[in-house]
Amino acid sequence: MYILFIILHYVIGILLLLVTGFRKINAVVLGLAFPLGLGTATAVVFLMDVMHIHLNLWSVTGGHIVVVGILYFIAQQKMKLTWSELWRIRSFAISLSEWPFLIVITALVLISAWRCIYVPVTPYDAIQGIDLLAKYAVQEGHINSSMFTDMQPYLSTQPYYAPFCALSQIIYRLGGLPFGKIWLSFMFISFVVVFYCQLRDSLHPILAGILTLTLIAIPEMYAYTFMLQTDYSNAIFVTLGIIILYQYLQEKQQANFRIACLLLGFSVWTRSETIAFILLTAVLLFFYSFKSNMKPVLKDTGLLLIPGFVAFAAWNLFYLPVVLHYSPESYFKFGFWDMTRLGILLKGIWALLSNSFYWGYILHFFIFILAINLLIFRDTRNVFLLFWIIGLIAGFLILLYHLQLGLGANINYTFRRGLFKLFPVVLFYIGTSRVIQYLSEKIQRFESAHITT
Amino acid sequence: MAHHSQKQHKQLSKEHQTENPATKVNSNFRQLLLMGVSILIIILFFSVPYYHMWLSKRIIPYYKQMPHQLKTMGIEQRLIDRHGYDYLIPRFIHQQLPENGVLLLPPKQYVRRSFAPGNFRWHHIVWNYYFFGKQPLIQFRDAQPEQLIMATYAMVCQSDKVHMAIIESPGQLQQVLASYKSEKDTSTIAATD
């Protein structure tokens, strides 16, 4: 049955993309379909639970089919679509020079997918939280299972994390997989496909291949492609959201904007604190798009915030306090100045950012490209991405400064995993920089025999 | 996305289609050359120290483990392979604890002393619950004195081995508690467990 769920998630995602305005099914659409489809499916399962519908294989499958029906109806009614029109898949000729990269990337993705399917749920946080919740929700048919009362004295914050991963586990455990998890591999594959195709759209395949390989081979991040934690899924939603938003800023296609809003909304559905970075994105969007007419810019900024706020409120302001009777303890303290604390944080952040053991040499590469791009090419086209990168680090600095937990743990865990959101955007910035585009043109000219004669 | 370079590329390719066969051979040669460059880049990439280490210590062993993993697809076996004692001991408790028995679980420091590093971490009572559901367990860390006296069994660990000691008298319970608190880090038990 889990294969049916995979298909349904693709179908939901594709229909959602069509409803929001996409008109062709290509590799990017297929790549975006799964995260969007799964995100929507988790929201449906959540709504079913809120409506006291017993969660079992048949009800959850029925919920999926209802969503497919609704989306199909909207697509048919509003867009007057014919299926034959949709399946004009854009040709995607693979050049000789990209085969080596595709083979290596596939080998890395496949072994990750194998481990994801084979290895049981391992992380402490998942066994004490995400998967514990999912396992008992599957057994008892509702999220608020007896686990919350049985284990009440022993639970920490883990079962109360934002619900995307736990709900995904519920769906795939109901689908018959003993450890769930396979959805994580499909998220990873989708991420790689969209990242590669977006870069390949404007770069020579060799350069798109190098950047995608560098993304996959980030040692610390790769481990999380088959480990059940919230961080990688969160990074996927955030990165795809930012990439598609950037595309919107370049091309001004409303379909891209709507999808970016949804993706960023789902990122909050994955980790609640991401709401802070959605705010940051909205502020950047406002200043970046601000021209003489304030109205459309304000509208865009507001729309960008809505899905994230809905996701945040549904879980943190409704389900946790009302259904689970849990009030998250605030570990934040504001309104103080501690130079020593700031110094330790800055030192720790830099040490972690520049740690090649975790991230490879991306930071060094980024600084090198950034310097050439700004100083020699004076390229400001992708400055939105650059400000987002700086904003993310500054945002983490502010959050960690006010978070009253151990500084070491803040840096080593919260910030380390938070950086999963940073490095894909850093690599995308490199890919969109003028210096790399220039290099790409040179390779393309060389590849064409035109200039030899 | 900037389509400028892509358009330029397509234009170049279009022009290229009308060229003579000699130019086409040249173009194919260049594509082959670029494929060689791709392979070289990949080799160089994985020669860089951290990426090389990642490939040799992670990815290659993952592939090497696959044949064995394909032969051991049973869920139980996969749980044992992955969690070791962290799964086997909860299973032991689940199988061996009598129906009306109440088991006292030891503190973390005690377990750490009794097992070789990495063999068994003694996570939490929730760990047992995750694998086998609700069981009559008392966790030393959280137990009040009136709860402790309800224990009819106590987990005793030594040299990487575990057994359930029967508690039939208050004296035996005191003996177990003393062993849980024994040795030099007694003072840290209360603080850390």
Interface residues (C-beta under 8 A of the other chain):
Chain A: S95 L96 S97 E98 W99 P100 F101 V104 A107 L108 I111 W114 R115 Y118 V119 P120 T122 Y124 I127 Q128 D131 L132 K135 S146 M147 D150 M151 P153 Y154 L155 P178 Q198 D201 S202 L203 H204 I206 G209 I210 L213 T214 A217 P219 Y222 A223 Q247 Q250 E251 S356 F357 G360 Y361 R381 T432 Q437 S440 E441 I443 Q444 R445 F446 E447 S448 A449 H450 T452 T453
Chain B: M1 A2 H3 H4 S5 Q6 Q8 H9 L12 S13 E15 H16 E19 T23 K24 N26 S27 R30 Q31 L32 L34 M35 V37 S38 I39 I41 I42 F45 V48 Y50 Y51 W54 R58 I59 Y62 Y63 M66 Q69 M73 I75 R78 L79 R82 H83 H123 H124 I125 V126 W127 Y129 Y130 K134 Q139 D142
